[in-house]
């Protein structure tokens, strides 16, 4: 069950219904709160993991941008020394780092959206836990009073219904995170393959290389023009 579906189930269920089916309502309510607290802790853990992953991706994106700038500076140096071949290689390396920086930036956006969704879920569950704790105290008091006067059914009908849901146990959220991670890895691998991660000698590959070489030559020409303007200005 997905995390948001679990939350929806939590909101739909009713404490009164649980009490009606429980042999020991007070024990059941205590266990319900324990289960909700455990689930809240799991969501909090996932929020922390999502934020940490986002921070790591941001650092990687910045590093790739810095690497690209470094290779562009090397290309400029090669042009100054009339080493066109070296300049071309440096520009090609810079383009590669630019591509990686863009890929990391896209992952940062996706991870940010995931972290925001988890934070929203956590806040909802936290609020629901507070409401349920207060409601359970009222329900326990009503139940005890009902048993004393022999009017349990009438007392329970007067209690305000609060949706708390049956809380799924175990480590479902962790398993969900693992599945998401595996799916993201598979998607990333598929994108890499689709973007030409496996080399080939097809006609499309040859034209792609020609276009790449043309871009490198254009960038090299721009560097030479820049150097020429600097010399004229000097």
Secondary structure in CASP SS format (residue, H / E / C, confidence):
PFRMAT SS
TARGET T0000
AUTHOR 0000-0000-0000
METHOD secondary structure of the structure
MODEL  1
X C 1.00
X C 1.00
X H 1.00
X H 1.00
X H 1.00
X H 1.00
X H 1.00
X H 1.00
X H 1.00
X H 1.00
X H 1.00
X H 1.00
X C 1.00
X C 1.00
X H 1.00
X H 1.00
X H 1.00
X H 1.00
X H 1.00
X H 1.00
X H 1.00
X C 1.00
X C 1.00
X C 1.00
X H 1.00
X H 1.00
X H 1.00
X H 1.00
X H 1.00
X H 1.00
X H 1.00
X H 1.00
X H 1.00
X H 1.00
X H 1.00
X H 1.00
X H 1.00
X H 1.00
X H 1.00
X H 1.00
X H 1.00
X H 1.00
X H 1.00
X H 1.00
X H 1.00
X H 1.00
X H 1.00
X H 1.00
X H 1.00
X H 1.00
X H 1.00
X H 1.00
X H 1.00
X H 1.00
X H 1.00
X H 1.00
X H 1.00
X H 1.00
X H 1.00
X H 1.00
X H 1.00
X H 1.00
X H 1.00
X H 1.00
X H 1.00
X H 1.00
X H 1.00
X H 1.00
X H 1.00
X H 1.00
X H 1.00
X H 1.00
X H 1.00
X H 1.00
X H 1.00
X H 1.00
X H 1.00
X H 1.00
X H 1.00
X H 1.00
X C 1.00
X C 1.00
X C 1.00
X H 1.00
X H 1.00
X H 1.00
X H 1.00
X H 1.00
X H 1.00
X H 1.00
X H 1.00
X H 1.00
X H 1.00
X H 1.00
X H 1.00
X H 1.00
X H 1.00
X H 1.00
X H 1.00
X H 1.00
X H 1.00
X H 1.00
X H 1.00
X H 1.00
X H 1.00
X H 1.00
X H 1.00
X H 1.00
X H 1.00
X H 1.00
X H 1.00
X H 1.00
X H 1.00
X H 1.00
X H 1.00
X H 1.00
X H 1.00
X H 1.00
X H 1.00
X H 1.00
X H 1.00
X H 1.00
X H 1.00
X H 1.00
X H 1.00
X H 1.00
X H 1.00
X H 1.00
X H 1.00
X H 1.00
X H 1.00
X H 1.00
X H 1.00
X H 1.00
X H 1.00
X H 1.00
X H 1.00
X H 1.00
X H 1.00
X H 1.00
X H 1.00
X H 1.00
X H 1.00
X H 1.00
X H 1.00
X H 1.00
X H 1.00
X H 1.00
X H 1.00
X C 1.00
X C 1.00
X H 1.00
X H 1.00
X H 1.00
X H 1.00
X H 1.00
X H 1.00
X H 1.00
X C 1.00
X C 1.00
X C 1.00
X C 1.00
X C 1.00
X C 1.00
X C 1.00
X C 1.00
X C 1.00
X C 1.00
X C 1.00
X C 1.00
X C 1.00
X H 1.00
X H 1.00
X H 1.00
X H 1.00
X H 1.00
X H 1.00
X H 1.00
X H 1.00
X H 1.00
X H 1.00
X H 1.00
X H 1.00
X H 1.00
X H 1.00
X H 1.00
X H 1.00
X H 1.00
X H 1.00
X H 1.00
X H 1.00
X H 1.00
X H 1.00
X H 1.00
X C 1.00
X C 1.00
X C 1.00
X C 1.00
X C 1.00
X C 1.00
X C 1.00
X C 1.00
X H 1.00
X H 1.00
X H 1.00
X H 1.00
X H 1.00
X H 1.00
X H 1.00
X H 1.00
X H 1.00
X H 1.00
X H 1.00
X H 1.00
X H 1.00
X H 1.00
X H 1.00
X H 1.00
X H 1.00
X H 1.00
X H 1.00
X H 1.00
X H 1.00
X H 1.00
X H 1.00
X H 1.00
X H 1.00
X H 1.00
X H 1.00
X H 1.00
X H 1.00
X H 1.00
X H 1.00
X C 1.00
END
